[in-house]
Amino acid sequence: MQTYIVGGAVRDELLGFAVKDEDYVVVGSTPEAMLAAGFKPVGKDFPVFLHPATRAEYALARTERKTAKGYKGFTVHASPDVTLEQDLARRDLTINAIARADDGRLIDPFNGAADIRSKTLRHVSDAFAEDPVRILRVARFSARLVDFSVAPETMELMRQMVEAGEVDALVAERVWQELAKGLMEAKPSRMFEVLRACGALQKILPELDRLWGVPQPEQHHPEIDTGVHVMMVVDYAAQHNFSLPIRFAALMHDLGKGTTPTDILPKHIGHEQRSASLLKEVCKRLRVPNDCKELGVMVAKFHGKLHQALQMRPATLLEFLVELDAIRQPDRFKDFLKACEADSRGRTGYADCKTPAADLMLKVLQAAVTVDAGAVAAACEAPEQIKVKVFEARLEAIRTVCG
């Protein structure tokens, strides 16, 4: 029985990144031997065990054989005669197919260390084509390793996989899992660039894919192209370490521009409502978590209205707060403003522009929440007065800060 550190831990060490988790491959053992040594089984589809003391994952060396479409269509073979090299051969990218022995020696049969030096994402073997999730993983690694490029032969293989319908077999949960991870990387736009380049984005998120080539008014959007704008917005959100719901909202806020009638371009009248409707369809299809969905719909529907805040009367500002449920959910409202900030600054030449409408709405919210609604309600003679009196008290507070 021999153990080796494999995969991400070795890759990140060679990249000079902090190593978060160490995964091990065990060669020459059996499930019975692992259990006898005190390891706890956790793998459902293949033999993976937790170390009794460190809780690190130890997987028996295994091979895989494709039996059906999709990422679950595999038969796994794990036995003492499976070699380390055979186990490494089933992995996706060469940079993830490196192992380190107890004595520190690297086992690198597919030249992953050389690809790290040349900053290349390259598939290990043609078995890459058997698992469509690997397309998503390559795209996600592109968002994380921003100075790496996808090897031409790997990109071509990914295109062939898309044409063969492999991406159509992906399940919603796995697509969302990879997209969410990619959105939280250093430069999310690179993930979508790779997915577009191989044709997978059109299959996974056609609502997003159709934004490229759609023009916007140059006086407001010097970058013109809607797809380019959305990528700038989501990268701004990443640069400022915004949360996943904000990054998702940034990505999805302009979907409606892809359905604007061509005869009115580059204007996009009513695109906000169309964006919200399309986003709801995306969230249903990919089973997006509620926090991402709710913020995404809010930003899609109301990011245009926010720009009008400077022209609103105090009563309209308060009505806007109520419409967004900002008084009851102030944190979500602040996330809404951050997403709108990303939208405003995610334009060519606008990276440091001021956001007076968002600043005003934050001031208005702070004024509204200073009102003690309970005290106002207690002073009312009849229950039907409460709503009106609370609104009037909040309006008076807002008038004070608006001058």
C-alpha positions in Angstrom: 0.0 0.0 0.0 1.5 3.3 -1.1 0.0 6.8 -0.8 0.6 9.9 -2.9 -0.6 13.5 -2.7 -2.4 14.3 -6.0 -4.3 16.9 -8.0 -5.0 20.3 -6.7 -2.6 20.3 -3.8 0.4 19.5 -6.0 -0.8 21.9 -8.7 -1.2 24.8 -6.3 2.1 24.1 -4.6 3.9 24.3 -8.0 1.9 27.5 -8.8 3.0 29.1 -5.5 -0.6 29.2 -4.1 -1.6 28.4 -0.6 -2.6 24.7 -0.4 -6.0 24.4 1.2 -6.8 20.7 1.1 -4.6 17.6 0.4 -6.1 14.7 -1.4 -4.4 11.3 -1.6 -4.4 8.3 -3.9 -3.8 4.9 -2.4 -2.2 2.3 -4.7 -2.2 -1.4 -3.8 -5.0 -1.5 -1.3 -8.6 -2.6 -1.0 -11.7 -1.2 0.7 -11.4 -3.9 3.3 -7.8 -3.0 4.1 -8.8 0.7 4.4 -11.6 -0.1 6.8 -9.3 -2.3 8.9 -6.9 0.6 9.2 -9.6 2.8 10.6 -10.5 4.8 7.5 -14.2 5.9 7.2 -15.9 5.4 3.8 -17.6 8.4 2.2 -17.7 7.7 -1.6 -20.9 6.6 -3.1 -19.8 6.0 -6.7 -16.2 5.0 -6.0 -14.1 4.1 -3.0 -13.1 7.2 -1.1 -12.2 7.3 2.6 -11.5 9.8 5.3 -8.3 9.5 7.4 -9.3 8.7 11.0 -7.2 11.5 12.4 -6.7 14.2 9.7 -10.0 13.7 7.9 -8.1 14.1 4.6 -9.6 12.2 1.6 -7.9 9.0 0.5 -9.2 7.5 -2.8 -8.2 4.0 -4.1 -6.5 4.2 -7.4 -9.0 3.6 -10.1 -9.8 3.6 -13.8 -13.0 4.6 -15.5 -14.9 3.4 -18.5 -17.5 5.4 -20.4 -20.9 3.7 -20.5 -23.4 6.4 -21.3 -23.7 10.2 -22.0 -23.2 12.7 -19.2 -20.9 13.0 -16.3 -22.4 10.0 -14.4 -22.2 7.6 -17.4 -19.1 5.7 -16.1 -18.2 2.4 -14.7 -15.4 2.6 -12.1 -12.8 0.0 -11.5 -10.7 0.1 -8.3 -8.4 -2.7 -7.4 -4.9 -3.3 -6.0 -3.5 -3.8 -9.5 -4.4 -0.3 -10.7 -1.2 1.8 -11.0 -0.7 5.4 -10.1 -0.1 6.3 -13.7 -3.4 4.7 -14.7 -5.2 6.7 -12.1 -3.6 9.9 -13.2 -4.5 9.2 -16.8 -8.2 9.5 -16.1 -7.9 13.1 -14.9 -8.9 16.1 -16.9 -5.9 18.4 -17.3 -2.2 17.7 -17.2 -1.7 20.3 -14.4 -4.1 18.2 -12.3 -2.4 14.9 -13.1 0.7 15.3 -11.0 1.4 13.3 -7.8 4.0 13.7 -5.1 5.4 10.7 -3.2 6.3 10.6 0.5 9.9 11.4 -0.3 8.9 14.6 -2.2 9.5 13.1 -5.7 7.1 14.3 -8.4 5.3 11.7 -10.6 4.4 13.6 -13.7 3.8 11.2 -16.6 1.8 13.8 -18.7 4.2 16.8 -18.3 1.9 18.8 -16.1 4.8 20.7 -14.5 5.9 21.8 -18.0 2.4 23.1 -18.8 2.4 25.0 -15.5 5.6 26.7 -16.6 4.2 27.5 -20.1 0.8 28.5 -18.6 -1.2 26.0 -20.6 -4.4 24.2 -19.9 -4.1 20.9 -21.8 -6.2 17.7 -21.6 -4.5 14.5 -20.4 -5.9 12.2 -23.0 -8.9 11.7 -25.4 -10.8 10.3 -22.3 -11.3 14.0 -21.5 -14.2 13.9 -24.1 -16.1 11.4 -22.0 -17.1 13.9 -19.3 -18.8 17.1 -20.3 -18.2 18.7 -16.9 -14.6 19.0 -17.9 -15.6 21.7 -20.3 -16.9 23.7 -17.4 -13.8 23.0 -15.4 -11.5 24.2 -18.1 -13.5 27.4 -18.3 -13.4 27.8 -14.5 -9.7 27.3 -14.4 -9.4 29.9 -17.1 -11.1 32.4 -14.7 -8.8 31.4 -11.9 -5.5 31.2 -13.7 -5.9 34.4 -15.7 -2.6 34.2 -17.5 -3.1 30.6 -18.7 -4.5 29.8 -22.2 -6.3 26.7 -23.4 -4.2 24.5 -25.7 -5.5 24.6 -29.3 -6.0 20.8 -29.4 -8.0 21.0 -26.1 -10.2 23.7 -27.4 -10.8 21.7 -30.6 -11.7 18.7 -28.5 -14.2 20.7 -26.5 -15.8 22.0 -29.7 -16.2 18.4 -30.9 -17.8 17.5 -27.5 -20.4 20.3 -27.9 -21.2 19.2 -31.5 -21.6 15.6 -30.3 -24.3 16.7 -27.8 -22.3 15.9 -24.7 -23.1 19.2 -23.1 -26.8 18.5 -23.5 -26.5 15.7 -21.0 -25.3 18.0 -18.2 -27.6 18.1 -15.1 -28.6 21.5 -13.8 -27.1 21.2 -10.4 -23.6 20.5 -11.8 -23.8 23.3 -14.3 -24.7 25.7 -11.5 -22.0 24.4 -9.2 -19.3 25.1 -11.7 -20.7 28.4 -12.8 -20.9 29.6 -9.2 -17.3 28.5 -8.6 -16.2 30.3 -11.7 -18.1 33.5 -10.8 -16.1 33.6 -7.5 -12.7 33.4 -9.3 -10.4 36.3 -10.1 -11.7 37.1 -13.6 -15.0 35.5 -14.3 -15.2 36.9 -17.8 -12.5 34.4 -18.9 -14.8 31.5 -18.0 -17.5 32.8 -20.4 -15.0 33.6 -23.1 -13.9 29.9 -23.1 -17.4 28.6 -23.0 -18.3 30.9 -26.0 -15.2 29.9 -27.9 -16.1 26.2 -27.8 -19.8 26.7 -28.4 -20.9 25.5 -24.9 -22.3 28.8 -23.7 -25.0 28.8 -26.4 -26.1 25.4 -25.0 -25.8 26.2 -21.3 -26.9 29.9 -21.2 -28.3 30.9 -24.6 -29.9 34.0 -23.0 -26.4 35.3 -22.1 -24.7 34.0 -25.3 -26.9 36.1 -27.6 -25.8 39.4 -26.0 -22.5 39.5 -27.9 -22.9 41.6 -31.1 -26.0 43.5 -29.7 -25.2 47.3 -29.8 -26.0 49.9 -27.1 -26.0 53.7 -27.5 -22.3 54.8 -27.7 -22.9 57.9 -25.6 -23.8 55.8 -22.6 -21.8 52.7 -23.5 -18.5 53.5 -25.3 -17.8 49.7 -25.4 -21.0 49.4 -27.5 -21.3 45.6 -27.4 -23.7 44.4 -24.7 -21.8 41.1 -24.2 -18.5 43.1 -23.7 -20.3 45.4 -21.2 -21.7 42.4 -19.1 -18.2 40.9 -18.9 -16.8 44.2 -17.7 -19.6 44.4 -15.1 -19.0 40.9 -13.7 -15.2 41.5 -13.6 -15.7 44.7 -11.7 -17.8 42.8 -9.1 -15.0 40.2 -8.8 -12.3 42.9 -8.5 -14.2 44.4 -5.5 -14.7 41.0 -3.9 -18.5 41.2 -4.1 -20.6 38.2 -3.0 -21.8 35.4 -5.3 -25.4 36.9 -5.4 -24.0 40.2 -6.5 -21.8 38.7 -9.2 -24.7 36.6 -10.5 -26.9 39.6 -10.6 -24.1 41.5 -12.5 -23.9 38.7 -15.0 -27.6 38.5 -15.6 -28.8 42.1 -15.4 -29.1 42.8 -19.1 -30.5 39.6 -20.6 -33.4 41.4 -22.1 -31.2 43.4 -24.5 -30.7 40.1 -26.4 -34.4 40.2 -27.3 -34.7 43.9 -28.3 -36.3 44.2 -31.7 -33.7 45.0 -34.3 -35.6 48.0 -35.7 -35.2 50.0 -32.5 -31.5 49.2 -31.8 -29.3 50.5 -30.3 -32.1 51.6 -27.9 -33.4 49.0 -25.5 -36.8 50.2 -24.4 -38.3 48.0 -21.7 -35.3 45.7 -21.5 -35.4 45.6 -17.7 -38.7 43.7 -17.5 -37.6 41.3 -20.3 -34.4 40.8 -18.4 -36.2 39.9 -15.2 -38.5 37.4 -17.0 -35.6 35.7 -18.8 -33.6 35.5 -15.5 -36.5 33.7 -13.8 -36.4 31.1 -16.6 -32.7 30.7 -16.2 -33.0 30.3 -12.4 -35.7 27.7 -12.8 -33.7 25.7 -15.4 -30.4 25.7 -13.4 -32.0 25.5 -10.0 -30.3 28.7 -8.8 -30.4 29.3 -5.1 -33.0 31.8 -3.8 -30.6 34.4 -2.6 -29.0 34.7 -6.1 -32.4 34.5 -7.8 -34.0 37.2 -5.7 -31.2 39.7 -6.0 -30.7 38.9 -9.7 -34.4 39.6 -10.5 -34.3 42.8 -8.4 -31.2 44.1 -10.2 -32.5 43.1 -13.7 -35.9 44.8 -13.1 -34.8 48.0 -11.3 -31.3 48.9 -12.3 -32.7 51.3 -14.9 -35.1 52.9 -12.4 -32.2 53.6 -10.0 -30.7 56.0 -12.5 -33.9 58.1 -12.2 -33.6 58.5 -8.4 -32.0 62.0 -8.7 -35.2 63.3 -10.4 -37.6 61.6 -7.9 -39.6 63.5 -5.3 -39.2 62.4 -1.6 -42.5 60.4 -1.7 -41.4 58.6 -4.9 -38.0 57.8 -3.3 -39.8 56.2 -0.3 -42.2 54.3 -2.6 -39.1 53.0 -4.4 -37.7 51.8 -1.1 -40.9 50.0 -0.3 -41.1 48.5 -3.7 -37.7 46.9 -3.2 -38.5 45.9 0.4 -35.4 47.8 1.4 -36.6 48.8 4.9 -37.2 45.1 5.9 -34.2 43.8 4.0 -31.6 46.5 4.1 -28.6 44.2 3.5 -30.2 42.9 0.2 -30.9 46.4 -0.8 -27.2 47.4 -0.2 -26.2 44.4 -2.4 -28.6 45.8 -5.1 -26.8 49.1 -5.0 -23.4 47.3 -5.3 -24.6 45.4 -8.3 -25.8 48.7 -9.9 -22.5 50.2 -9.1 -20.8 47.4 -11.0 -23.2 48.1 -13.9 -22.4 51.8 -13.9 -18.6 51.3 -13.7 -18.5 48.3 -16.0 -18.2 50.6 -19.0 -15.2 51.8 -21.0 -13.9 54.9 -19.3 -16.3 54.7 -16.4 -14.3 52.5 -13.9 -14.1 55.4 -11.4 -17.2 57.3 -12.1 -19.4 58.6 -9.3 -22.7 56.9 -8.4 -24.8 59.7 -7.1 -28.2 57.9 -7.5 -26.9 55.0 -5.4 -25.5 57.4 -2.8 -28.8 59.1 -2.5 -30.8 55.9 -2.1 -28.5 54.8 0.7 -29.0 58.1 2.4 -32.8 57.8 1.9 -32.7 54.3 3.4 -30.7 55.4 6.4 -33.3 58.2 7.0 -36.2 55.8 6.7 -34.9 53.2 9.2 -34.4 55.9 11.9 -38.2 56.1 12.2 -39.5 54.0 15.2 -42.4 52.3 13.4 -43.5 50.7 16.7 -43.8 54.0 18.5 -45.7 55.6 15.6 -48.1 52.6 15.6 -48.6 52.9 19.4 -49.6 56.5 19.0 -52.3 55.8 16.4 -55.9 55.8 17.6 -57.1 53.2 15.0 -55.2 50.3 13.4 -56.1 51.5 9.9 -54.0 54.7 10.5 -50.8 52.9 11.2 -49.6 52.3 7.6 -50.3 55.9 6.6 -48.8 57.4 9.7 -45.6 55.3 9.4 -45.3 56.3 5.8 -45.7 60.0 6.7 -43.1 59.7 9.4 -40.6 58.1 7.1 -41.4 60.7 4.4 -40.7 63.5 6.8 -37.3 61.9 7.7 -36.5 61.6 4.0 -37.4 65.2 3.3 -35.0 66.3 6.0 -32.0 64.5 4.3 -33.0 65.5 0.8 -33.1 69.2 1.7 
